[in-house]
Amino acid sequence: MTSKHTPRCAACETRVCRDGHDCFKSGEQHAAAYDDPTLRRLHTAASAIEARHYCREPRIREVMLFAHEIGAEKLGLAFCIGLAEEARIIAEIFGREFDVVSVCCKAGGLDKADFDLEQIDAEKAREVMCNPAGQALLLNEAGTDLNVVCGLCVGHDAIFGMVSRAPVTTLIAKDRVLAHNPIGAVYSPYIRRQLLPET
């Protein structure tokens, strides 16, 4: 159990919320959030996909099923240039059922130096920055109904979500070290020992 003001559910050992217990005495307030018609529509669709396809479909298919459930016709695909080949295949898969608009992270060709940003290679004369706000703006202009993140960098995905007018879901969470499987760091005892060294 945790106090009302400092949720620490990850440390909870009882998880009594699963049985309907309201640890924070805030259930009514939270329920009111779903009076918003957009949130209610998205939540209803998400719950339907969970109920009908739980442990039966891979995430890429769940994204498509969710998109159909909310009546989306145009999907936005915001991808990292490092996953361009994956994005091409994903766009082809999505394209069988939807109109797909895809935007690479380097869209706009903006120079990092113009924004005083650190470069990966300090010796390079020009390094083009990732442009998550621009990706979202281009998809906003295209009028997408649902945007799908495909491997945007940590932080860039946050910016994209803030600027996007359409709801955003993630298909690929980038992890260059673990083949885009970030939870591998938790499952691997070797990496976990580095993150949680014994005191």
Secondary structure, 3 states (H helix, E strand, C coil): CCCCCCCCHHHCCCCHHHHCCCCCCCHHHHHHHCCCHHHHHHHHHHHHHHHHHCCCCCHHHHHHHHHHHCCCCEEEEEECHHHHHHHHHHHHHHHCCCEEEEEECCCCCCEHHHHCCCCCCCCCCCCECCCHHHHHHHHHHHCCCEEEEECCCCCHHHHHHHHCCCCEEEEECCCCCCCCCCCHHHHCHHHHHHHCCCC
